[in-house]
Structure formats: C-alpha cells, structure tokens
C-alpha cells in the first residue's frame, strides 16, 4: 500500500505503466511488479488471475474490477480499505490521475463494481 499511495497524484496516461503516467491496469502492473509479482498488462487479463473474493471479504492489496452491464471488465483498482471497513481503492482515473476513491460513496463506481480477486505469489 505504501508504494501505491506514493503514486497518488500521478497523471493518467493511456497505456502508461510508469510514474510518468498510468492507466488503470498499468498502475496495478507497476505496483505488483515492485512487490515481485509479474502480472499481465490488461485489465481483462488481470481479471483472470488469482481467486475470486466476495466483496465483503476484500482486503488491502486485493483487486476490484468494474464493468458496464454484461461486458468484460474495463477498469481495475487496488483495494486500500481494511476488511469490514467501507470499500476504498487506489486507481488511475482518466479524469483525475492516480487517486484514492471511496467506492461505496461514489454512485459511478458502485454501479459498475463487478467482482474482486486476490492475487498471491506462488510459494
């Protein structure tokens, strides 16, 4: 979480995966790679990793995915809230850059929230 929070305020950049600018899956890729986990590049590929986690059991570092009705996930964020606390995420927003957002307080994100996944290093 410390690395993800250190990136708050970085600008949005389509296809970006460096501190010069991030898109949503690029931010996830960058943070997880620095923690020793190699992830695929796109949101759709990242949505297939790890294991499904019920939304009420998400923990810091889990991934949350968003989509329009019946479409593949188009956005991903990193959960920052503790289990049982109101759900928040760090993500790269096209309009705001890298921000921390309270999902349950945002009608836009809450309406599109689809599922969560936990990605862990294989040991």
N, C-alpha and C positions, 0 to 999 in steps of 0.2 A: 504494500500500500504506500510505503514511503516514496518509492520511485514514481508510482502513478500520480501521487499528489504533487510531486516536484514538477510535474509536467503541466499542471493547471495553468491556464492562460496561453499555452502554445496555440498557434493558429491552425485552422483547418486547411488541409491541402489534399485535394482528391488524389488518391494513390500514394499519399505520404506515409512514411513509416520511420521518420527520423524527427528529432527535436526541431528541425526547421519547419515541420508541418506534418500533421497526422490526419488520416481519415480514420473511421471507427475501427476497422479491422487492423489497420496499420499500428494504431496505438496499442491494441491488445497484443499483437505480434511483438512489438518493441518491448513492452513490459515483461511479457513471459519469457522472451529470449534472454533478457538480462537476469532472469531467475533460473536459467538453464533449461527451459522447456522450448523445444522447437515446435512452432505451430504453423499451419498452412496460412496463406496470405489473405484469403477472402472470408467474409462473414459466412457465406454458405458452407465453406469447408470447415470453418471453426465450429459451426453448429453441429457437426457430426462427431466432434471429439468428446472424450470423457464420458461421463454418465449423466443422465437426466436427474435433476434435483427438484423436488417440489418447491414452489415459490416461497412457501413459509419456512423452508429449511435452508435457504440460501445463506451463505456466509461470505466474509471478505475474501476476495480473490476468485469467487465463482463468476461465471459469465452469464449475462442476461441477454436475451435475443428478442428482437422486435420485428413485426411484420404487419402488412396490411392483411385484410381478410383473405384467407386461403392462399397466401403467397409464401414463397420461401423467405426466410429471414433476410432483412435488408439492413439491419443495424445491430451492433453489439456493444455492450458496455461491461465494465468490471465492477462487481458489487463491492461497496465500501462499508456497508452497514453491518453491524453485528447481528447474528441470528436472533430473531424475535424483535429487532428494532425496525422502525419504518425503513422501507427499502430505498437505498440510495446507490448511485453508480457514478463512476468516472467514465466519460466517453468523449469522443470527438464529434462535436455538433457542427453541422455545416454553417450555422449562423453565428456560433459563439466560440468555436475552437474547443480546446480541451477544458471541460467543466465538470463539476460535481453536481448531480441533479437528484432531488428527492422525487423518485418515480411516483409514489402514491399521491403526491401533491400536484402532479402535472397531468391534466386530462389528456394531453397529447401523447405522452409516453405510456401512461396507464392503459389507455385504449389499445395500444399496439403491443403491449407486453405479451409475449408468447410463451417462453419457457426459459429455464435456467439449466446450466450444465456445469459440472465440476471436472476440471482438468488437473490431473495429478501426474507427477513424474512416475514412470515405471521404475520400480526398485528391484 
